[in-house]
Structure formats: C-alpha cells, structure tokens
Amino acid sequence: MTMADSLRSKIASLMRSPELRGVATLGAGTAVSQLLPVVMSFILSRLYTPEAFGDYGVFINYASVIAIVICARYEYAIMRPRREVDALNLVALCLLLACGVTVLLYALLGAADIAGADVGGAVPLRYLLPVYALAVAVMQVFSNYANRRAAYGVTASASVVRSVTQAVSRLVMGLAKVPGGLVLGCMLGAVAGCAASAGGTGVVRSVGRSLSVAGMRRVAAAYAAFPRYQLAGSLLNALSTAMPVILIDYFYGSRTTGFFTMAVSLLYLPSTMVGNAMGQVFYRRAVTDTVAGASRLALRFFAFNFVVALVMFVVLWLGGAPMFRLLLGGEWGMIGDYAFYLSPWLMAALCFTPLTWAFDAYDHLKAEMVLNVAMFVCRAGGVAVCGLAGAGADVTMAVCGLVGLLLYATQGWCVSRYLEVRASVTCRVVVAVLALAVVGVWAARVAACLW
C-alpha cells in the first residue's frame, strides 16, 4: 500500500466510524464558536488596540489558572461512576466547591483592598476574575455531564451561545468605546454559555433530586486521585500556558503581549478547542472500550489532525506578515512572524491534544503531573531566560514554538505507549519524513529572519 493509499484509508475509516457523529456534533459547535471569534478578530482589530488585546491576554490567563482550581478537578471524574446518582453527586460537589472558592476569592480581594495591599493590581478588571472563572468552571462541569450522557448537542449549542454573546457584546462595546470591552465581552459570553449548558442538560433539577451530603462525601473519597494528582498537573499545565503571557507582558510590554495574544487566539485556541472536542469523544471511547479500540480511534484522529496541521503550516509559511496585515490592519503584520515562530507548537498541540485524555482514562495521573511540571518549567523558564538575557521578542517566540513542539511530542509518545499503538511502518516513516521536513523549513526560515 502506498503512502497516499494508507492515509486515504485511515481518513476514510474515520469518516465511516460511529464516533464521527459525536465528533461532528461537537466539532460543528466548536467550528462555529471558534470561527466567529476569528472572523470577528478582523473587525475587532480595528476597534481595539494591540495594548487592549494585551490586557485581555493577561486577564484571561490569570482567570484560566483560577478556573483550574475552583472545582479541584472533580469535574473530570463525572464520566467515571457506573451509577447515575454518583455522577450527579459529583456534579453537586463541583458546584459547591466552585461557589465556595469564588466567595473566598472575593473575600481575599476585599481584605487586600482594605489592608492597602496591591493584590492583582496589574490585572485589568480584577474583580471580574472570580465570577468569570466560576462561569467557565461550571460550564465545564455541565459539559462533562452532557458528555457522560452522549448529549453532544448540548455542549455544541452552549459553545455557540457563548461565542455569539461574546462577539456581539465586544462589537457593541468596541463601537461605544467602552474601556475593557474585550474582557467584559468575554465574561458575558461565559455566563451565557454556562446558562445554556445548564438549561440543555436539565442537570440542576436532576442534582436537586439526587443530592445528599453522604453521597458527596462518598464520591469525594472515591475519586480523590483527581484533586490529588489531576489538580496539580492541570494547574501546572495552565500555569505553563499563562506564565509565558505574563512574563512576555513583563519583559516586552502590553503591545507585544497583544500580538502574542492575537496569534494564540487565531491559531492555538481554535486548534485546542477542536482537539478537545475530539478528546471528549476519545475519552468516552477509552473509558468504555478496549485499549485496542481506543488505539484505532487515536490513530484515525492523529492522521486527520496531522493533515490539517500540515495545511496550517503551509498557509503560515507562504502567507506570513502580508496576509495578517491585509486581514487585520496595517499595525498587526507582526502577528504573521509570531504565528510562524509558534507554528511547531501549534501543530503539535492540534495533533496530540485529543490523545492526552488517555492519561485520565487509564489513570496515569502521576505521569501526567510529571509532564505538566516539565511543561511549566520549560515554557516559563524559556521566556524568563530570554527576557533576562535581553533577547528580542522574536527569539522568545521561536523558543516558545520549539519548546512547545518537544513537550507535546513527548506527551504523544507516552500516550502511544499506553495505547499500545500499532501503526504500520509506512505510516511511521511518512509521518517522520513530513515532520522533519516541517522542522527543517521552520528552522531555515527562523534563522534567516533572526540572523
């Protein structure tokens, strides 16, 4: 079988698989919810300055860290119980924890202001952080419960509601010159998405009928590995994404942070959102099926995403700064260079994000935590070293791209071992040759631009 035949066979197999319906439903919602912000970026880039996008990037990364902590990661255990009553008690436990942490955060912010301490002074609209993190965390809880019931349409529609609300509110506030419009629109979108996901599943009524203190204690103890290992690992993973943004803002200012944030918003976030949509389907398959079945699905997902990643790389390589200058406006051309420098990281994230759910499905939480520690140290350390050494922003972006590639590739190798992947020699050779070609083209272009 030739290389092309092998690739066509895998993609055709994916198109015929029953899991495609779940991915298609989630993917359709994800596509709409991510395509709209991308399209809106072409308008918002002319209403908001790069500095405004930089402030938004700082806010959203602080909020992402809080959202990780707020439910202690029990939301990822909702798929696991065999009994529905246990799953509903996990939902109740997550909601109770989220509300409690939110109240605590507001108490801490208020106490800090009374004491005159400058807590979170560098974060724009910091008093919106707790409520935004609450909305994001609760939406994730409802999404996992919908995934348990294979109600993928609920998750998809909630994503669309969130995206539309965010886009419209940002546009209106941008036209009205409302300060902090990007942050306010983001918060309104999260609240709307949370409300849509709650209404679609009817989970609130179900929790009310099944809630018991004894039940919450039982599931909290049964799934204690999630806060013990998954929480630490996820927190480090979030910090590894947030800290580079915070450090870039510290070393290079809000304008450079705005370019970086826009590049990530246009490319990385849609890639990971599509990957997470596939990941939710893969997670359910891995929990309910054999390792061999999960391995076959993983290969199909990887083959599809690898082709998409190659197309994305070619577009960034050929389009570059002129393409982004045309789409976003004259002052945004720098995004083309930044996006290309980051492209190895973006490609690896798209290919391997769906498969990293195997760590949770097969209880390799300690290994996931170790990898997340490595991600945090390497990502934050790379930016910090570049900044302290006085390197330019271009060098820092290239380092981020290379480090991201190596870290995601390591995660992918670990997952392939857990799943006992048995790809053909032809497929392995083809992927290796194409990956090396991409890295070679990237390295040559980076060297030419920087030196």
N, C-alpha and C positions, 0 to 999 in steps of 0.2 A: 504494500500500500504506500503510495507516495505521501509526501508531507501535506500537500493540499487535500488529498483524499482523507487523510487522517483527521485533519482539522475540520473539514466539512462534516465528517461522520460524527464527531463529538458535538458540534453545534446542532446538527440535525437531531441527534439523540436528545439534546436538551430541549429542543423545540417540541418534541413529542412527549416529553415526560409529564406526569401529572403534577409535579411540583411547579411547572411553569405557570399554572393558573394562579397559584399563590404568589409567585414572584411577579407575574403580570399585574395582578391587582395592586400589590404593594408598590411595584415599580411604576405603575401608571400614576398612582397618587404621589409617589416620590418625584416622578418626572415633572408633573405639573407644579408641585410645591417647590421644586428646585429650578425649573425653567423660568418660572415667573420672577423670582429674585434676580436671576441672571439677566433677563430681559429688562427688568426694572433698573438694574445697575447702569444700563446705558442712559437712562433718564436721570437717575439719582446722582450720577457722577457729575452732572451739570447743575444740580441743585445744592449739593453738599461738597465741601472742600475735602482734599486728602486729609487735612487735620481732623475734620469731623469723623471721617472713617477711622482714623487712628484712635480717637476717643472711644468710638464704638467697639473697636477691636479690644481695647483694654477692658472695657466693661464686660463684654461677652466672655472673655477668658477668665476673669475673676468669677463670673457667675457660673461658668461651667465647672469650676472646682467645687463651688458650694453645692451645686446640683448633684455632684457625685456623692457627697457626704450625707445629704439630707434624709435619705431612706436607708442608709447603711448597706446598700446594695441588696437588700432583701427582695427588691422588685425583680431581680433576675432569678429568684427561686420560685416565682409564681408558676412557671412551667412544670416544675418537678413533682408536686404531690399527685398521688393517684386519686385521692378523694377531692371532690369539688369543694367541700366545706373547708378543707385545709388551705386550698388556694385562696378562697375568699378571706380566711383569717389572715393570710399573708398580705392580701390587699389592705385589710384593715390595719394591720401592724405598720405597713408602709405609710399610710395616710396619717396615722397617729404620730409616727416618728417625724414625718415631714412638717406637720403643724407645730410640733414641739420645738424642733430645731429652728424654724422660722421665728417663733416668738423669742427664743433665746438670742438669735442674731439681732433682732430689733432692740432687745434689752441691752445687749452689749454696745450697739451703736449709740443708743441713747445715753448709757452710762459714760461712754467715752466722750461724748459731746459735753456732758455736764462737767466732767473732770478736766475738760480742755485738751484732751489728747487728740492728736490728728490721725485718727484711725481711718484708713481708706480715703485720705484726703486727695490722693492722686486719681481716684476713680470717679468719673463723671456720674452724677445722679446715683450716688452710692446707696441711698435709702430705697432705691428700686431693686437692688441686688437680691435681698431675701425673697421678695414676692415673685420676682422673675424666676429665681431658682426653684421656688415652690411649684410654680405652674409647670415648669419643664419636668421636674421630678414626678409630679402627679400624672402628667400626660404619659410619661414613660411607664408608670405603674399600670394605667389603663390599657396602654398599648400591649404590654406583656400579657395582660389578662385576655385581651382580644386575640392575641396570637395563640394562647392556650386553646381557645375555642375555635381557632382557624377562621376567625371573623376578620379577615384581612381588609375587607371593605371599610370597616370602622377606622382602622389605622390610616388607610389611604385617604378617606374623606376628612379626617381630623387634620392630616398634614396639609391638605388643600385649603381648609378653612384657616389654618394658622398662616399659611403663606399669603393668601389673598388679603386677610386682615392686615398683616404686616405691610404688604406692598401698598395697599390703598392708604393706610394711615401715614406711612412715610412720605408718600407723594403729597398728600394734603398738607402735612406739616412742613415739608420742604418748600412748597409753593407759598405757604404762610410765613416762612422764615422762623419757625418755632425752634428755639435752642434745644439741642439734644433730640431732634426729631428721629434720628436713626435708632437711638436707644429706646425712646418711647414707643416707636412703632414695633420694635422687636418685642417689647413687653406686652403690648396689646395683642400681638399675634399669638404669643404663648398662652395667654389667658383664654383667647378664643378657641385655640386648638385643644386646650385642656377641657373646656366646656363641651366641645363637640365629641371628644372621645368618651367623656363620661355619659353623655346622653345616648351615644350609639350602642354602648355595651349594656346599659342598664345595670352596671355593676354596683352602683350606690345602693339601689334597692336590694340587690342580692346580698350585699355585705350587711345591710341592716338586719336581714332575716337570719344570717348565719353567725353574726359577731358574738364572740364570747371571750372573756379575759383568759380563761383556761386554754381555749383554742389558740389564742395568740401566743401564750407562753409556750405551748407545745411546739408550734411551728418555729418559733424563735429559737428554741433549743435544737430542734431537728435540723435546721438549716443554718446553724451558727457558723459554718465554714464560710458562708458568703460575707458577713461582716469581718470575719477574722482574716480571710485571705483575699477575697474578691475586692473588698473595700479598699484595702491598702494598695492592691495592684491597680485598680481603676483610678484611685486618687493620684497615684504616681503617673499613670498614663495621661490623665487630664493635666497634671502639672507639667508633664513633658511637652504638651501642646501649648499650655498657657504661658509658661515661663519664657520661651523664646519671644513671644509677643511683648511681654512685659519688659524683658531685657532690651529688645530692639527699641522700644519706646524710650528706655532709659539712656541707651548709648547713642541713638541716632535721631530721636525726636519723633513727634507725632506725624510729621509728613511722611517719613519713611515707613512708619508703622501703618499709615493709611494705605500706602502702596502694597505693603505686605498683606494687610487685611483684605484688600480688594482682590488680590491674586488668589488668596486662600478661599475667599467667598465664591469666586467664579469657577475655581477648579477643584480644590481639595474637598470642600464641603459637599458639593454635589456628588463627587466620587464616593466619599464615605457614606453618604446617605443612601445611594444606590447599593453600595456594598452591604450596608446594614439591613436593607430590605431583603436582599438575598440571604443575609446572615440569619434573619429571623426564621426564614423557611428552612435553611440548613440546620439551625439549632433544633427545630421541632423534629426534623428527619433524624438527626443524630441521636436525640433522646428516645425516639420511638422505634427506630430501625436498627439493623445490624451495622457493624463497623464497615462491612463491605458495601452495603447500600449507601451509607453516608460518604464513603470514599468515592464511589462512582459519581454521586452528585457533586462532590467537591471538584472533581476533575472537569466536569461539564461547566461549572461556574467559572473555574480558573481559565479554561480555554476561551470562553466568551469574553471575560473581562480583559484577558491578555490582548485580544484583538482590538478591543475598544481603547486600551491603553496605548497601543502602537499608533492608532489613528490620532489620538490626542497628542502624542509626542510629535508626529509629523506636522500637525497643524501649528503647534507652538514653534517648532523649528523653522518652518517656512514663513509663518505669519509675523512673529516677533513684535517689536515695538510699533511698527507702522499699523498693524492690524488693531492693536488696542488703542492707538491714538485716533484711528478712524472711528472706532466703536464707542469709546468713552469720552473723547475730547483730547485736545492737544496736550494738556498737562499730565495725562495719565499714561503716556507712552512708556515710562519706566516699568510699568507692570509687565510688558512683553518680555523684558530681560529677566525680571524677577521670576516670572512664571516658568521660563525656560530653565533657569538655575535650579528651581524647585522641582522640575518635572520628574526626575528619578524617584523622588519621594512620593509624588502624586500618583505615578504609575504603580508603584509597589503597593500603595495604600488601596488603590482600586482592585488590584489582583488578589490581595491577601486578606482584606478586611472581612469578607464573608466567612472565611475559613477559621478566623481566630475564635469564633464561637465554640470551636471544638474544645478549647480549654475548659469552658464551663460545662459543656455536655458530658465530658469524660472525667470531670473532677480533677483536672490538672491545675488547680488554682495556685499551688505553690510555684509551679513553673511559670505561670502567667505573671505572678507577682515579681519573680526574679527578672523576667524580661521587661516588665514595666519599670523596675528600678534602673535597668540598663538604659531604657529609653529616656527616662528623666535625666540621668547623669550625662548621657551623651548629647542630647538635644540642648538642654540648658547649658551644659558645660561648653559645648561648641560655640554657642553665641557669646557666652561670657568670655571665653578665651579670645575670640575675635575682637570683641569690644575692648577688652583690657589691653590687647596688643595694638590697638589703634587701626585695625584693618577696616577697609571700606565696607559699606553695606553690601556691595556686590559679592565680595568674598564671603561675607557671612551667609548670604542667601545660597551660594554654591555649597558651602559647608553643610547647611541645613538639608539641601537636596541629597547630598551624598550620604550623610548620616541616616536620614530617613529611609533611603534605599536599603542600606545594610541592616537596619533594625527590622524592617518589615520582612526582608528576605529571611532573616533568622527566625522570625515567627512562623513564616511559611514552611521552613524546613522542619521545625518542631511539629507543626500540625501534620505534615506529611508522614512523620514517624508515628504519630498517634493513630492516624487513619490507615496506616499500612498501605499507602498509595502504590499502585502497581501500574504506572504509566509505561507505555511502550518505549523502547529505545529510540525509535524515530521521533516520538513526541519530545522526549527529553533533549535530544540533540537539536531539534528545531527551536525549542524554547531557549536553550543555552546560546545558540548562534545569534538569534534575534536579540536577546538581552545584551550580549556582548557588543553587538553592533550599535545598539542604542547608547550604551555606556561610552563606547568609543566616539560616536558622533557628539555626544554631550560633552565629553572631556575636551575634545578638539575645539568645539565652539567656546567653551568656558575659557580655555587657555588663550584663545585668540582675542576674546573680549577683555580679559583681565590683564594680560601681559603683551 
